[in-house]
Each structure stands twice: as C-alpha cells, then as structure tokens.
Amino acid sequence: MDFRPDPTLEAFRETVRVFLRDNLPQDLVQTKIAMVSPRDATVRWQRILNGKGWGAPYWAERHGGTGWSVEEQLIFDEECALAGAPSLEGFAQKLLGPVLNQFATPEQWQAHVPAILAGERHWCQGFSEPGSGSDLASLRTRAECRGDRYIVNGQKIWTSYAHRADWIFLLARTNAEVKKQAGISFLLIDMKTPGITVRPIISIDGQHHLNEVFFDEVEVPVGNLIGEEGMGWSITKFLLNNEHASTADLPILKAYLARMKKMSRSITVGMAAMARQADFAVQIARFETELKALAMMVRRSAALHGDQGHFAHALGSMLKLRATDLQQRMTVFMVEMLGDDGPLVDPVEGDGITSEMFFRRASTIYGGTNEVQRGIVAKLMFGL
C-alpha cells in the first residue's frame, strides 16, 4: 500500500471543511467527546448529509454511497470530529449497511437502506448472550421456522442502544443438529414486535447505553432472513472484520491527544506547566507516534475491505488489539494527570474524562475480547 501523501486530498479536506462550516447547525455542535450523540441530533445531521449526497460516506457508489477512498473517509471522520458534528448511526453505517450491500436481496435492500439514509431507522446489534459472549458460536437464542414465520425465543445482553433502536439485527440458532457454527442464521427484527422486552443496564461509567433484550415467542417474517439459513456465521465474520476497523475510533483518539496537550498547558507541577516536564513530553510523543502508526493500520485494514483471506481477518484482530489498548492507556493517563482530583473533575473541560476512562475499560471486551483476538491471530497467521 502506498502511504505517500496525495495532493488531491487537501482539496477534499477543504471541501469537507467548507461544507461543515456552511451546513452544520450551531445547536448540533458537540463541545465534549462523545461516542454517540443524542438520537434527535443524529437524525437531523443524517438528513443534512443525505441531502448533500453524503448519507453513506463509507459505502461504494453502486450501493448508494459516496464512493470515497479510505483516505477520504478518514478525512471526513476527522473533520467532522474537529467541527463537533454529531455522530452517525454507526450500527447501520459501518456494520449492517455493508452486510445488506453484500448479502441482502434487492427487496431487502430496498426495504431498509432508504430508511437508513433518511435517518428514519436506527439499529442495534443482538450478538452477545449470557454465557455466550466471547464464544459467540455457543449462543442459545432459537429461531424455529413455522411456515412463513420464524418464532424467536431467547435473550441478548450488553445490547448497546437497544432502548432507542427501531430494529435489531441478531444471530439465532436455526439448526441444533449440525456443528454449532453451521446452525446459526442472521435475522432482522422490528423492535416493536410483540414479545420483545428491553431492560436497561447501567454501566461503570454511570451511563445507560447497555441493555438486556428478551425474546418471547417473537414472530419474524422469513423474508427478514439475510442470506440462507446457516449463513449467519459467515456473515458475522464479514461484519466483525468491519467492526474491528471501526473500533479504532481514530477521531476520538485524536481528540484525546488534543485534550491531553490542552490539559498539559494548564496544569502546573511546581512552578512550571506540565507540558514543560521532560518525562511528560516524552509520553505525549509516544502516544502521538502510536496514534500515527494506528492510523496507518486503519488505512491498510480498510483497503482490504471485502477481502475474506486470512491476512485480512488477522489484521482486523491486530487493529482491535492495538486500538483498544491505546484507548485505555490514554484515558488512564489523562485521569492520572489530574492527580488527586482525577476521579472527580477535569479542570479544562469540566466532567467527562473519568467517565471516558471507565467506558474504555470495556473496549478490550466488546467486539470479541482481546484474548480471543490474540487467539485468532495465532491461528490465522501461525497455525497455532
């Protein structure tokens, strides 16, 4: 892959900046780091982008997207973060969207994608279950085909934003008589369907973004099956490789770095600002170097989008390992910068960084624990 700068990219960056300056409403501008914006802000911003033709910045043109290169997508994400734009609906944009583009029938695509682009349909992901988190293939939620319906029974857990989602894409066991990976199917379910119960989970950061979701005799049309019965595991591997690339959260990490530098200029140690302390400056330089290396990994991983080879999957796992480790170390370091007040207050931007630090404790767990990712790399790359 050629990492040399492309002179046309700066022109693209300026195009994005001008658009943001002229079209991002001031009441939507976020002043604090946030992984997910309030739903009303996300909907409004999605509609503005869609009106520009940028409603799917990560998809190919033939699927209704912008057709932007990997470098252009990264620039778009970075400039949106710098401008304080609301987050996009990540489950639809980066996870389900590529699955629909790759595996859905034309009828399924038409039923869901226009609503996603218009900001009218938000999604959540139903994968993890009690006792079936890292070992996803052991899931026990069942989907029994009865005529033109699947009857779904079971439970999902750690379901992010299920309480504000319109639909859920989930994995369910449709055949218990075959190898466990071969008996899993991929279903789309309207969250308003009778028999679905959502129960909140308050996480260690004090926020409500996680949920338990229960399915009791939930009727799902057979037309909501993506691919064929038993294809769920293959579709999931495709989806999770996209998720690993998204897990890097480069704009968030760049915001962490900028915030760290800002804090270092306002916090004093002795008579001098922390930024003037040699040990601190070295650590900042290390974080910045790691972040640049991670950005190169993201570009390389994204360039392999659609490649189902061993190296592409292994690189996705390696990216997840490097990125989530960096997220944790950077947020812990910022809390430590604040000294004894660290757990209580951020003197530069008010509260928030301690909550971020707590939230990032989970980043090495969700999307497949880092222990599982190391096992994947060892198996794919070294045959262990």
C-alpha positions in Angstrom: 0.0 0.0 0.0 1.3 3.5 -0.9 1.3 5.8 2.1 2.7 8.8 0.3 0.5 11.9 0.6 -1.9 12.5 -2.2 -2.0 16.2 -3.2 -5.7 15.9 -4.1 -6.7 15.0 -0.5 -6.1 18.5 0.8 -8.6 19.8 -1.7 -11.1 17.2 -0.5 -10.4 18.2 3.1 -11.1 21.8 2.3 -14.4 20.8 0.6 -15.5 19.0 3.8 -14.5 21.9 6.0 -16.5 24.4 3.8 -19.5 22.1 3.9 -19.3 21.7 7.7 -18.9 25.5 8.1 -21.9 26.2 6.0 -24.2 23.4 6.9 -23.5 22.2 10.5 -26.1 24.0 12.7 -24.6 25.5 15.8 -27.1 23.9 18.1 -25.8 20.5 16.9 -22.2 21.2 17.7 -20.8 19.0 20.4 -18.4 20.6 22.8 -17.3 17.3 24.6 -16.0 14.0 23.5 -19.0 11.6 22.9 -19.1 8.3 21.2 -22.8 8.5 20.4 -24.9 11.7 20.1 -28.5 12.1 21.2 -30.8 10.5 18.7 -32.5 13.7 17.6 -29.1 15.2 16.8 -28.0 12.1 14.8 -31.2 12.1 12.8 -31.0 15.8 11.9 -27.3 15.5 10.9 -28.0 12.4 8.8 -30.7 14.2 6.9 -28.4 17.1 6.2 -25.7 14.8 4.9 -28.2 12.8 2.8 -29.4 16.0 1.2 -25.8 16.6 0.1 -25.4 13.1 -1.2 -23.2 12.1 1.7 -25.7 9.9 3.5 -23.5 6.8 3.3 -19.8 8.1 3.4 -18.4 4.6 3.8 -20.2 2.8 1.0 -19.5 2.4 -2.7 -21.5 4.5 -5.2 -23.3 1.4 -6.6 -24.8 0.9 -3.1 -25.9 4.5 -2.7 -22.8 5.7 -1.0 -20.2 8.4 -1.8 -17.6 6.1 -3.2 -14.9 7.8 -1.2 -11.5 6.3 -0.9 -10.3 5.1 2.5 -8.2 8.3 2.9 -11.2 10.5 2.1 -13.4 8.6 4.6 -10.7 9.2 7.3 -10.5 12.9 6.4 -14.3 13.1 6.6 -14.4 11.5 10.1 -11.5 13.7 11.3 -13.0 16.9 10.1 -16.5 16.1 11.5 -14.9 15.3 14.9 -12.9 18.6 14.8 -16.1 20.5 13.9 -18.1 18.8 16.7 -20.6 17.3 14.3 -23.0 14.7 15.8 -22.1 11.0 15.4 -23.6 9.0 12.6 -25.7 5.9 13.3 -22.7 3.5 13.4 -24.6 0.2 13.6 -26.3 1.0 10.3 -23.4 2.8 8.5 -20.5 0.6 9.3 -21.9 -2.8 10.4 -25.4 -3.6 9.0 -25.1 -1.5 5.9 -22.1 -3.4 4.4 -23.9 -6.7 5.2 -27.0 -5.5 3.4 -24.9 -4.4 0.4 -23.1 -7.7 0.3 -25.8 -10.3 1.2 -29.3 -8.8 1.0 -31.8 -9.4 -1.8 -32.9 -6.4 -3.8 -36.2 -6.4 -1.9 -34.5 -6.5 1.5 -32.1 -3.7 0.5 -34.9 -1.5 -0.7 -36.9 -2.2 2.5 -34.1 -0.9 4.8 -31.4 1.1 3.1 -33.5 4.2 2.1 -34.8 4.4 5.6 -31.2 4.3 6.9 -30.1 7.0 4.6 -33.0 9.2 5.5 -32.2 8.9 9.2 -35.6 7.2 9.9 -34.3 3.8 11.1 -31.8 3.1 13.9 -30.4 -0.3 14.7 -28.8 -2.3 17.5 -26.8 -5.5 17.4 -28.0 -8.7 19.1 -25.0 -11.0 19.3 -23.8 -11.5 22.9 -25.8 -13.6 25.3 -25.4 -14.6 29.0 -22.6 -17.3 28.8 -22.1 -16.7 25.1 -20.0 -13.5 24.8 -16.5 -14.4 23.6 -17.7 -17.8 22.5 -20.3 -16.4 20.2 -20.9 -19.7 18.4 -22.4 -21.2 21.6 -25.4 -18.8 21.5 -28.7 -20.3 22.6 -31.4 -17.9 21.2 -33.5 -20.0 18.9 -35.4 -19.2 15.7 -37.8 -22.0 14.7 -39.3 -21.8 11.2 -43.1 -22.3 11.2 -44.5 -21.7 7.7 -43.8 -18.1 6.7 -42.6 -17.1 10.2 -39.6 -17.7 12.5 -40.5 -17.9 16.2 -37.7 -16.4 18.2 -37.0 -17.2 21.9 -34.0 -16.3 23.9 -32.0 -13.4 25.5 -29.3 -11.0 24.3 -27.2 -8.9 26.7 -24.9 -5.9 26.5 -27.0 -4.7 23.6 -25.9 -1.1 23.0 -28.7 1.5 22.5 -31.5 -1.1 22.2 -33.7 1.3 24.1 -33.6 3.8 21.3 -33.3 1.4 18.3 -36.1 0.8 15.8 -34.7 -2.6 14.5 -32.2 -5.2 15.7 -30.0 -7.5 13.6 -29.3 -10.6 15.5 -27.9 -14.2 15.4 -30.2 -17.1 16.3 -29.8 -20.8 16.1 -32.0 -22.3 13.4 -30.5 -25.8 13.5 -29.3 -27.6 16.6 -28.3 -30.8 14.8 -25.2 -29.6 13.0 -21.9 -28.1 14.0 -22.6 -25.1 16.2 -21.2 -22.5 13.7 -23.2 -24.1 10.9 -26.6 -23.8 12.6 -26.6 -20.0 13.1 -28.7 -17.6 11.0 -28.8 -13.8 10.6 -32.2 -12.1 11.2 -33.6 -8.6 11.1 -36.4 -7.9 13.7 -38.6 -4.8 14.2 -38.1 -3.8 17.9 -41.9 -3.0 18.1 -42.7 -6.7 17.5 -44.8 -8.2 20.4 -42.8 -10.3 22.7 -39.6 -8.1 22.9 -38.7 -6.7 26.3 -35.7 -4.3 26.8 -34.2 -3.9 30.3 -31.6 -1.3 31.0 -28.1 -2.0 32.3 -26.3 1.0 34.0 -22.6 0.6 33.2 -19.5 1.5 35.3 -19.4 5.0 33.7 -22.8 5.7 35.2 -24.5 5.8 31.8 -27.4 3.9 30.2 -26.2 2.7 26.8 -26.3 -1.1 27.5 -29.4 -3.3 27.8 -30.7 -6.8 28.1 -33.2 -7.8 25.4 -35.6 -10.7 25.8 -37.5 -12.5 23.0 -40.6 -14.5 24.0 -42.4 -16.2 21.1 -41.5 -13.3 18.7 -42.8 -13.7 15.2 -40.4 -12.7 12.4 -41.3 -13.0 8.7 -39.0 -15.4 6.8 -38.2 -12.6 4.5 -36.2 -11.0 7.3 -33.6 -13.7 7.0 -30.4 -12.4 5.4 -28.7 -14.9 3.2 -29.7 -18.5 3.7 -30.2 -20.5 6.9 -26.9 -21.4 8.4 -25.0 -18.5 6.8 -25.0 -16.4 10.0 -21.5 -17.3 11.0 -20.0 -16.4 7.6 -21.9 -13.1 7.6 -20.8 -12.4 11.2 -17.1 -12.8 10.3 -17.6 -10.3 7.5 -19.4 -7.9 9.8 -16.9 -8.2 12.7 -13.9 -7.5 10.4 -15.6 -4.2 9.6 -16.3 -3.6 13.3 -12.6 -4.1 14.2 -11.7 -1.3 11.7 -14.3 0.9 13.3 -13.2 0.1 16.8 -10.0 2.2 16.3 -12.1 5.4 16.8 -9.3 7.5 15.3 -11.2 10.8 15.6 -11.8 10.0 19.3 -8.1 9.2 19.9 -7.1 12.4 18.1 -9.4 14.3 20.4 -7.9 12.6 23.4 -4.4 13.7 22.2 -5.6 17.3 21.7 -7.2 17.3 25.1 -4.1 15.9 26.7 -2.0 18.7 25.3 -4.5 21.3 26.3 -4.5 19.9 29.9 -0.7 19.9 30.0 -0.6 23.6 29.3 -3.0 24.5 32.2 -1.8 22.0 34.9 1.3 23.0 36.8 3.9 20.9 38.6 5.9 23.0 40.9 6.3 26.3 39.1 6.1 25.1 35.5 3.3 23.8 33.3 3.2 20.0 32.9 3.9 20.4 29.2 7.4 21.6 30.1 8.2 18.4 32.1 10.6 16.2 30.1 9.0 12.9 31.2 5.5 14.1 30.3 6.7 15.4 26.9 8.2 12.1 26.1 5.0 10.3 27.0 3.0 12.7 24.8 5.4 12.0 21.9 4.9 8.2 22.4 1.2 8.5 22.3 1.3 10.6 19.2 3.6 8.1 17.4 1.4 5.2 18.4 -1.6 7.1 17.0 0.1 7.7 13.7 1.0 4.1 13.4 -2.5 3.1 14.3 -3.9 5.4 11.5 -1.7 3.5 9.0 -3.1 0.2 10.2 -6.6 1.5 9.8 -5.9 2.6 6.3 -4.4 -0.8 5.5 -7.3 -2.7 7.1 -9.9 -0.6 5.3 -8.0 -1.1 2.0 -8.7 -4.9 2.4 -12.4 -4.3 2.8 -14.2 -7.3 1.3 -11.1 -9.5 1.3 -12.0 -12.7 3.1 -8.5 -14.0 3.3 -6.7 -15.0 6.4 -4.5 -11.9 6.5 -7.4 -9.5 6.3 -9.1 -11.2 9.2 -5.9 -11.3 11.2 -5.2 -7.6 10.5 -8.7 -6.7 11.8 -7.9 -8.5 15.1 -4.5 -6.9 15.4 -6.1 -3.5 14.8 -8.6 -4.2 17.5 -5.9 -5.1 19.9 -3.7 -2.1 19.3 -6.5 0.4 19.2 -8.3 -0.6 22.4 -5.1 -0.9 24.3 -4.2 2.7 23.3 -7.7 3.9 24.2 -7.3 2.6 27.7 -3.8 3.9 28.3 -4.6 7.4 27.0 -7.7 7.8 29.2 -6.0 6.4 32.3 -3.0 8.8 31.7 -5.3 11.8 31.5 -7.0 10.9 34.8 -3.6 10.5 36.3 -2.6 13.9 35.0 -5.2 15.4 37.3 -3.6 14.0 40.4 -5.8 13.5 43.4 -8.7 15.3 41.7 -8.6 13.0 38.7 -11.6 10.8 39.6 -13.7 13.9 40.3 -13.0 16.8 37.9 -11.4 17.8 34.7 -10.3 21.5 35.2 -10.1 22.2 31.4 -13.4 20.9 30.1 -15.5 20.0 33.1 -16.5 16.5 33.8 -16.2 13.7 31.3 -12.7 12.2 31.1 -13.2 9.9 34.1 -16.4 8.7 32.6 -14.4 8.1 29.3 -11.8 6.2 31.3 -14.4 3.9 32.8 -16.2 3.4 29.5 -12.9 2.4 27.8 -12.4 -0.4 30.3 -14.9 -2.3 28.2 -13.2 -1.7 24.9 -11.0 -4.7 25.3 -14.1 -6.8 25.8 -16.7 -5.8 23.3 -16.4 -6.9 19.7 -14.6 -10.0 20.9 -12.2 -9.9 23.9 -8.6 -9.1 23.2 -7.7 -12.6 24.5 -9.9 -14.0 21.7 -8.3 -11.7 19.1 -4.9 -13.0 20.1 -6.1 -16.5 19.6 -7.5 -15.5 16.1 -4.1 -14.0 15.1 -2.2 -17.0 16.3 -4.5 -19.4 14.4 -4.6 -17.5 11.2 -1.0 -16.3 10.9 0.9 -19.1 12.7 -1.4 -22.1 12.5 -1.4 -22.5 16.3 
